[in-house]
Amino acid sequence: MRDQEFTDDDRETIRRGIAKVRGAADWLEAAIDTGHFTLDEQLAQLLKGD
């Protein structure tokens, strides 16, 4: 991505994608630790992008 220029909209879109990945990874880590694999409402909303 060297020499790549991003608009403000590009950066925001990338940040939203990173937040989704981070949220999913946090949920998965907690699910592994607790054995509770029900998709919670917050994560579902995050993944939908609402």
C-alpha positions, 0 to 999 in steps of 0.5 A, spaced: 500 500 500 506 504 499 504 510 495 497 509 496 493 515 497 486 515 501 480 519 501 477 521 508 471 516 505 476 511 504 479 511 510 473 511 514 470 505 510 477 501 512 476 503 519 469 500 519 471 494 516 477 493 521 472 495 527 468 489 524 473 484 524 476 486 531 469 485 534 468 478 531 475 476 533 473 479 540 467 475 540 470 469 538 475 469 543 470 470 548 466 464 545 472 460 546 473 462 553 466 461 555 463 456 550 457 461 549 457 461 541 450 465 541 451 471 536 449 477 541 445 483 538 451 488 539 455 483 534 450 482 529 449 489 529 456 491 528 457 485 522 451 488 519 454 495 519 448 499 522 
